[in-house]
Amino acid sequence: MNFCYGCLNGLDHIRAIFLHLIRWLEHRKLKRVEEKRRKKEKRAALKRAGLGQSLRRFHGKSMEQSSCKIRVAIDMSFDKFMQEKDCRRTVQQLNWSYSVNRRLAEPFQLYVTSFEGSCRKIYDSIESYQNQDIFLKSEPLDDLFKTCEIVYLTADSENVLTGLEDSKVYVIGGLVDHNSEKGLCYNLAIRKGYAHARLPIDEFVEMKTRKVLTINHVFEILGHFSEHGDWEKAFFAVIPPRKGMSRKVGMESGSDMVGSGSECISKPRERCYSPSTT
């Protein structure tokens, strides 16, 4: 019997292509399952936070119409520390923060500062992001706000944020990979003379992982607290279960930890901390 070795080689090539196609289809299927899981988790978090209504059906207040005059700024001055993929993730988290703000009964006054370079180009290239109700500014924080108004939120701070007030600007660092640039936001605040504080996570919950959250999670926690006045409920409504949270036994309720004026930031072993005196 004569064998056609050329035919066998051709069959092997076809078989290899077929196996590659099968693996690609399996990978795509797993990727879709993972994407659905993430979206489901996000919807559940929004629902628990009372923010689950679809934007397509939602016609809420604009920032101008909002009675809430609390300012929240996302500082986008970290382009040089991020690769393009990180810039894209940062812009995506910015968009999620905008979505949360649109769903608030009384939206924050949302600013994006130092918004230029790679992140701005990516943002401007996405048609659905245009005409969003955000104050988009290329200027840095210093040019837009007084130093005594700025409170930079960073997990590395020893100061604890206990409340929100209209006279301050609460700044979230526009950086996705905090682990690779640990202390960047904290050091920036120290160098610029800004007041700084961390969310009161340690005061209410135990976490198995490092207490660094995404831009949109920090924004959503602030939004939840602004609406409901309870830190503990805000943490459990927003922070993903994979962070391994559990309630601290014997802690005061999250609604008791509300400050006003200079008491909105507390310093360890001191009664209060006034940003204007730093």
C-alpha positions as CSV (number, residue, x, y, z in Angstrom):
1,M,0.0,0.0,0.0
2,N,1.4,3.4,-0.9
3,F,1.1,6.3,1.5
4,C,0.9,10.0,0.5
5,Y,3.2,11.6,3.0
6,G,2.4,15.0,1.6
7,C,-1.3,14.3,2.4
8,L,-0.4,13.3,6.0
9,N,1.5,16.5,6.5
10,G,-1.4,18.5,5.2
11,L,-3.7,16.7,7.6
12,D,-1.4,17.4,10.5
13,H,-1.5,21.1,9.6
14,I,-5.3,21.2,9.4
15,R,-5.5,19.3,12.7
16,A,-3.2,21.9,14.3
17,I,-5.3,24.7,13.0
18,F,-8.4,23.0,14.2
19,L,-7.0,22.5,17.7
20,H,-5.8,26.1,17.8
21,L,-9.4,27.2,16.9
22,I,-10.9,25.1,19.6
23,R,-8.5,26.5,22.2
24,W,-9.3,30.1,21.0
25,L,-13.0,29.4,21.3
26,E,-12.6,28.0,24.8
27,H,-10.6,31.0,25.8
28,R,-13.2,33.4,24.4
29,K,-15.9,31.6,26.3
30,L,-14.0,31.8,29.6
31,K,-13.3,35.4,28.9
32,R,-17.0,36.1,28.4
33,V,-17.9,34.2,31.5
34,E,-15.4,36.3,33.5
35,E,-16.7,39.5,32.0
36,K,-20.3,38.6,32.9
37,R,-19.1,37.8,36.4
38,R,-17.5,41.2,36.8
39,K,-20.5,43.0,35.4
40,K,-22.8,41.1,37.8
41,E,-20.6,41.9,40.7
42,K,-20.6,45.6,39.7
43,R,-24.4,45.7,39.3
44,A,-24.8,44.0,42.7
45,A,-22.5,46.5,44.4
46,L,-24.5,49.4,42.8
47,K,-27.8,47.9,43.9
48,R,-26.5,47.4,47.5
49,A,-25.4,51.0,47.4
50,G,-28.8,52.2,46.2
51,L,-27.3,53.2,42.8
52,G,-28.5,50.5,40.6
53,Q,-30.8,52.3,38.2
54,S,-29.8,52.3,34.6
55,L,-28.3,55.5,33.2
56,R,-30.3,55.0,30.0
57,R,-33.5,55.3,32.0
58,F,-32.2,57.8,34.5
59,H,-32.5,61.5,34.2
60,G,-31.1,62.8,37.4
61,K,-29.8,66.2,38.5
62,S,-26.9,67.9,36.9
63,M,-24.0,69.2,39.0
64,E,-25.4,72.7,38.6
65,Q,-28.9,71.5,39.8
66,S,-27.4,69.6,42.8
67,S,-27.8,70.9,46.3
68,C,-24.5,69.1,47.1
69,K,-21.6,71.5,46.8
70,I,-18.9,69.0,48.0
71,R,-16.1,69.0,45.5
72,V,-14.3,65.7,44.5
73,A,-11.3,65.9,42.2
74,I,-9.6,63.1,40.4
75,D,-5.9,64.1,40.0
76,M,-4.7,62.9,36.6
77,S,-1.1,64.0,36.9
78,F,0.4,60.5,36.9
79,D,0.6,59.8,33.2
80,K,4.4,59.3,33.3
81,F,4.0,56.5,35.8
82,M,1.6,54.5,33.7
83,Q,1.8,52.5,30.5
84,E,-1.0,52.9,27.9
85,K,-3.0,49.9,29.2
86,D,-2.9,51.5,32.7
87,C,-4.0,54.8,31.2
88,R,-6.9,53.1,29.6
89,R,-7.9,51.5,32.9
90,T,-7.6,54.8,34.6
91,V,-9.9,56.5,32.0
92,Q,-12.4,53.6,32.4
93,Q,-12.4,54.0,36.2
94,L,-13.0,57.8,35.6
95,N,-16.0,56.9,33.5
96,W,-17.4,54.6,36.2
97,S,-17.0,57.4,38.7
98,Y,-18.9,59.7,36.5
99,S,-21.7,57.0,36.2
100,V,-21.9,56.8,40.0
101,N,-22.1,60.6,40.3
102,R,-24.9,60.7,37.8
103,R,-26.9,58.2,39.9
104,L,-26.5,60.2,43.1
105,A,-29.7,62.0,44.2
106,E,-27.5,65.0,44.8
107,P,-24.3,64.7,42.7
108,F,-20.9,65.9,43.8
109,Q,-19.1,68.7,42.0
110,L,-16.8,66.4,40.1
111,Y,-13.5,67.8,38.8
112,V,-10.8,66.1,36.7
113,T,-7.5,68.0,37.0
114,S,-4.2,67.9,35.2
115,F,-6.1,66.1,32.4
116,E,-3.9,66.0,29.4
117,G,-1.4,63.7,27.8
118,S,-2.1,60.0,27.1
119,C,-5.2,59.8,29.4
120,R,-6.8,62.8,27.8
121,K,-6.2,61.5,24.3
122,I,-7.8,58.2,25.2
123,Y,-10.8,59.9,26.8
124,D,-11.3,62.2,23.8
125,S,-11.2,59.2,21.5
126,I,-14.3,57.6,23.1
127,E,-17.4,59.1,21.6
128,S,-19.7,58.0,24.4
129,Y,-17.6,59.9,26.9
130,Q,-18.1,63.3,25.2
131,N,-20.4,65.9,26.8
132,Q,-20.2,64.3,30.2
133,D,-21.2,66.5,33.1
134,I,-17.7,66.9,34.6
135,F,-15.4,69.8,35.1
136,L,-12.5,68.7,32.8
137,K,-9.4,70.8,33.6
138,S,-5.9,70.7,32.1
139,E,-4.7,72.8,35.0
140,P,-3.2,71.2,38.1
141,L,-4.8,71.2,41.6
142,D,-2.8,74.3,42.7
143,D,-4.1,76.5,39.9
144,L,-7.8,75.5,40.6
145,F,-8.0,75.4,44.4
146,K,-6.4,77.0,47.4
147,T,-3.9,74.8,49.2
148,C,-5.9,75.0,52.4
149,E,-9.0,73.5,50.6
150,I,-7.3,70.4,49.4
151,V,-7.6,67.1,51.2
152,Y,-5.7,64.3,49.4
153,L,-7.1,60.9,50.0
154,T,-4.4,58.2,50.4
155,A,-4.3,54.9,52.2
156,D,-0.8,55.8,53.5
157,S,-2.0,58.7,55.5
158,E,-2.0,58.6,59.3
159,N,-5.0,60.9,59.4
160,V,-8.6,59.6,59.3
161,L,-11.4,61.1,57.2
162,T,-14.5,61.3,59.4
163,G,-16.8,63.5,57.3
164,L,-17.2,65.7,54.3
165,E,-17.6,69.4,54.0
166,D,-18.4,71.9,51.3
167,S,-15.3,74.0,52.0
168,K,-12.9,71.2,51.1
169,V,-11.8,69.5,47.8
170,Y,-11.4,65.7,48.3
171,V,-8.8,64.5,45.9
172,I,-8.5,60.9,44.5
173,G,-5.2,60.0,42.8
174,G,-5.7,59.0,39.2
175,L,-3.4,56.0,39.3
176,V,-4.4,52.4,38.8
177,D,-1.3,50.5,40.0
178,H,-0.7,51.8,43.5
179,N,1.4,48.7,44.4
180,S,4.1,49.6,41.8
181,E,4.2,53.3,43.0
182,K,3.5,52.9,46.7
183,G,3.3,56.2,48.6
184,L,3.2,58.3,45.5
185,C,0.0,60.2,46.4
186,Y,1.1,60.5,50.0
187,N,4.5,61.9,49.1
188,L,2.8,64.3,46.6
189,A,0.6,65.7,49.4
190,I,3.5,66.1,51.7
191,R,5.6,67.8,49.1
192,K,2.8,70.2,48.1
193,G,1.7,71.0,51.6
194,Y,-1.8,69.5,51.1
195,A,-3.9,68.1,53.9
196,H,-4.2,64.3,53.6
197,A,-6.4,61.6,55.0
198,R,-7.4,57.9,54.6
199,L,-10.8,56.5,54.5
200,P,-11.8,55.1,58.0
201,I,-11.6,51.5,56.8
202,D,-9.5,50.3,59.8
203,E,-12.0,51.8,62.2
204,F,-14.9,49.6,60.9
205,V,-13.7,46.5,59.0
206,E,-10.9,44.0,58.9
207,M,-9.4,43.3,55.4
208,K,-7.3,40.4,54.3
209,T,-5.8,42.4,51.4
210,R,-4.0,45.7,51.2
211,K,-6.4,48.7,51.7
212,V,-5.8,50.3,48.3
213,L,-9.0,50.7,46.3
214,T,-9.7,51.6,42.7
215,I,-10.6,55.2,41.8
216,N,-14.2,54.4,41.2
217,H,-14.5,52.4,44.5
218,V,-13.2,55.4,46.5
219,F,-15.5,57.7,44.7
220,E,-18.5,55.4,45.2
221,I,-17.7,55.1,48.9
222,L,-17.7,58.9,49.2
223,G,-21.0,59.0,47.3
224,H,-22.6,56.4,49.5
225,F,-21.5,58.1,52.6
226,S,-22.7,61.5,51.3
227,E,-26.2,60.0,50.8
228,H,-26.5,57.7,53.8
229,G,-24.1,59.1,56.4
230,D,-22.7,55.7,57.4
231,W,-19.1,54.6,56.7
232,E,-19.5,51.0,57.6
233,K,-22.5,50.5,55.2
234,A,-20.6,52.3,52.5
235,F,-17.6,50.0,52.8
236,F,-19.7,46.8,52.7
237,A,-21.9,48.1,49.9
238,V,-18.9,49.0,47.6
239,I,-15.8,47.1,48.4
240,P,-15.7,43.8,46.5
241,P,-16.1,40.6,48.6
242,R,-12.8,39.3,47.2
243,K,-11.1,41.8,49.5
244,G,-12.1,39.5,52.4
245,M,-13.8,42.0,54.6
246,S,-15.3,41.4,58.0
247,R,-16.9,43.7,60.6
248,K,-14.8,44.8,63.5
249,V,-16.4,43.6,66.7
250,G,-17.3,46.2,69.2
251,M,-16.9,49.2,66.9
252,E,-19.2,52.2,66.9
253,S,-21.7,52.5,64.1
254,G,-20.6,54.1,60.9
255,S,-23.2,56.9,61.3
256,D,-21.6,58.0,64.6
257,M,-18.3,58.8,62.9
258,V,-19.4,62.0,61.2
259,G,-17.4,65.2,61.5
260,S,-17.9,68.8,60.5
261,G,-15.6,71.7,60.0
262,S,-12.1,71.0,61.2
263,E,-13.3,67.7,62.8
264,C,-13.8,66.1,59.4
265,I,-10.2,64.8,59.6
266,S,-8.9,63.3,62.8
267,K,-5.3,62.7,63.6
268,P,-4.2,59.8,65.8
269,R,-4.1,60.7,69.5
270,E,-5.4,64.2,68.8
271,R,-9.0,65.4,68.9
272,C,-9.0,66.9,65.4
273,Y,-6.9,68.0,62.5
274,S,-7.4,71.2,60.6
275,P,-6.2,71.2,57.0
276,S,-5.7,74.9,57.1
277,T,-3.1,74.7,59.8
278,T,-0.7,72.3,58.1
